[in-house]
Amino acid sequence: MNATSPKSSLVKLGLHTNKQKTLKVMVLGQSGVGKTAMVVRFITRRFIGEYDPNLEKIYTCQTTLDKEQIQFDILDATGQLQELDGVSLESNIRWADAFLLMYSITDKCSFDECSRLKFLINYNKRRRKLGSASKEYALDIPVILVGNKTDQPGDRMVSLEEGQRRFRELSCACFHEISVRESVDQFPSHGTL
């Protein structure tokens, strides 16, 4: 696991500047990896395990980050990405300032899906910034790779080393393995981030 906390990851990404008052974050991953549970846990510090995987919702919360008030608009994308038409997905990607790619350590397919999603992020962000086809621009897109369900070690299909390797291959800003179900301390309340 990377030694940084989710809080320091946001600071490291430079998302605390005076220019940034609202941060639009898109959470992507296959159905059932824990995206909605993580967003709700971040905002409320409560774990709720059952959600409708077909709902797409924007959650809004205020927090203090580096002594500055920031509003997070968090788009929890539907897990049924194959059913989402390409125009909607592209529009959502263009809307976001930062991304969280989530997979389950107990599901190799969800892990592999993160590569495709990172490609779509890079492709759509490059299209938006005309004339920038360099790989360096992809590094400017803040993307955090998160492996969830560390509370199920007996069902692990994706090793910590594979997650770390994928984070480097995809040029993500940072990598974390978490348990949304058990690790309350990994989710600072939105008022004390």
Protein Blocks (a to p, Z undefined) as FASTA:
>chain_A
ZZbdfklmmmmnopabfklmbdcdddeddehilpmmmmmmmmnopacfbdcfkbccdddd
dddeehiacddddddddfklmlpcfklmmmmmmmpmbdcddddfkbmklmmmmmmmmmmm
mmmmmmmmghiacfklmmmpccddddehklmmmlpcbdfklmmmmmmmnopabdcdddfk
lmmmlmccfklZZ
